[in-house]
Amino acid sequence: MIFDLVTLFPEVCQAYGETSILGRAQQAGLIEVRTTNPRDFARDRHRTVDDMPYGGGDGMFMPESVVRVADVTDGTSNTLFFGEMCRFLNEPANSGFYFSNIVGAWGDSSFFSGGVRITGGAFVIPNPNTPADTTGQYLNACFSNTVLPPDWIKNGTPPGGPCYLLGQWGFHGLHPGGVNFAFADGSVHFIKNSVNPITYRALGTRALNEVVSADSY
């Protein structure tokens, strides 16, 4: 049996594998422990193997990270905390909308063929209740040249950027005309589907110093 370990500390793993039961098993030829150091494949003089930090983002939720109230320098009354997620307005009630999936994106062809959407979160690009991209046209255009998460914001530049037409990534409610949102100060507001995209985007950030008046949404 062969154990292949990918590690930045091969010496530590080798020393561990040469002691006690593992050591005796190797001596008897029952197992082999091999190590691979990612730094051996690095291309810079520092032999860097770290990638961009996972997480980040400028809203209230992000993977592998924590946001404190003190981090909301735009003001808790001007920052969205969470909003509604549901089926599309024209989606049948017996569709396969997957309420129990709270991580990432998932495929669903019960409403339209080749559908991809998320249920555990949403973005302030596109606007609330934007219709689904049922052909994949906007999905492909939105993500065709993205590498890091912020890149897709460039493809959402209003007016008419492809990411602003990707309804699967937005918030949805069954109320006429908009979606309810809880703000970081605990208040609840109704955000219209027709909200200015720049204003809506500003409400979704916590510390970019945008000025948003209460009568702008």
N, C-alpha and C positions, 0 to 999 in steps of 0.2 A: 504494500500500500504506500502510495506517495502523497505527502502533504506539501502543497505549494503555498507558501506564505508571501504576501506582498506587504512589505514593511519598510519603514524608514530606519529601523534598528535591527538589521539582520544579525549582528553580533549577539544581541540580547536573546533573540529567538534561537539561535544556534546553541548558545550556552544552556538555555533551558531544555532544549531537545536532547542534549547530551548527558543529562543527569537522570537519575532514578529510573523509573519504568520505561520512559521514552528512550533513554540512553541505552538500556539493555535491549530494547526492541530493535534499535538501529544496529547495535553490534551483532545481533542474531540475524540481521537481514530481513526482518519482518516488516519494517517500515523504512521509509526514506523521507527526511525532512529537507526541503529545498526552499531557499529564500530568494526573493527578487526585490531589489531596492529601486523604487521609482526614480531616485536621483541619478541612477546610472543612465537614464534616458533623457535627462534634462538637457536643454540646449543653451542655457546661459551660464555665465561664469560663476554665478552663485548657486547653480544647480537647484533652481527654484522648482518646487512641485506644488505650491499652493495655488489654488484657483481664485477667482473673484469670490468675495464673501457671499455665502448663501443667505438670502434674506433681503435686507434692505427695503426699499420702497418708502414712499412718503405719506402713506395713509396710516390708519389706526391698527391694521392687521397685516402681518407678514409672516412668512415661515421662519421658524427657528430664531425668533427674536421677541423682544418685549418693548412695549411702548408705555411710558409713564405719563401721567397727567402733566407733569412739568415739561414734557417734550412737545406738548401741543401749544406752541408759541403763537400760532395763528388765532388762538382763542377757542375755548371749548364750545362756545355758542356759534362758532363759524366753521365747525369741523364735523363732518359726518362720522358717526360711530358704526352703525350697521343699518341695513335696509331690508326691504322685503325681497324674497325670492319665491317664484311660483311658476306655473306653466305660462306659456304664451297666451295672450288674450284670445287667439283664435285656435288654440290647441284643444282637442277633445279631452274630456275628463278621464277617459279610459286609456289615455296614452301611457307610455312607459316611463313617465317622468320619475326620476330616481331620487326620492327624498332622503334615502339612507346613505347616499354616497356624499361624504363631506370632504373628500380629498381629491384635488386635481380635476381633470376633465375625463369624461367618459363618453363612449359611443352609444347612441340611441337612434334607431331607425323607425321607431313606432310613430313618430310625428312626420318625419321626412327622411328620405333615404340618405344614409351616410351621415346622419346628424352627430355633431360633437358639441357638448355643452358642459357647464359646471353647475352644481347645486350648492356646494358648500361655501361659496363666496361669489363676489361679483366685483366689477370695476366701474369707475365713473367715466369710462370710455367703453361703450357708447351711452347715449342718453337713456333715461328710464323707458322701459317698454318698447325699445327698438325691435322691430320684427326680426324673426329668425332669418339667417342666411341659409336658405334651403338648397342652394346650388353649390355652395363651397367657393363661390367667386370671391367673396370678400375675405373669407378665412385665408385663402391662398395669398391674396394681395396684402393682407395685414401682416402675415408672418413670413413672407417669402424672403425678406432680407433682414430679419431680426436675429441677433446673437444673444444679447442680454435683455432682461425684462423691460428696461426703460426704452429700448429701441422702438417698441411698438407704439409708443406715444407719438413718435415722429410720424408714423403712418396714420395717426388719428387726427392730424392737424386739421381743424375745421377751415373752410366748410368742405364736407364731402370726402374726407379721408376714409380709406377702406375700413379701418378699425372702428370708425364711428357708425358703420353700417353692420357691424357684427353683433347682432342682437343676443346671441348665446352668451356673451360675456358681460351682459348688463343686468341691472336690477329690474325685477318685474313685479307688478301688482295687479290685482283684478279690479281695482277701483277705476272709475272713469277718469281719465286725464292725467294720472300720475301714480306716484309711489310714496308710501310713508317711510320716513327715516328717523331713527333716533340719533340725536346729536351727542357729542361728547360731554355736554353739560347735563344730559338726562332729559332734555326736552324732545318733543316729537314734532316733526314738521312734514307737511305734504309737499313734495317736490313735483312740479308739473313735468309732463313729458316734453313740453316745449321750452324747458329751461335753456338759457344760453349755455352752449357747451363749455365755454371758457369759465363761466360762473360755476357750473356744475363740477368741473375739474378742480377749481379752487376750493370748493367745499370738501372735496375728497382728500385734500392734503392737510397736513398738520403743522408744517413749519416752513412754508415757502413765502411767507410774508405777503400773501395776497390780501387785498382789502375787499370784503364782500358785505354789501349792505343787505339788511333783512328784506327789503322790498325788491330785491333783484331776482328772487326765486319764489 
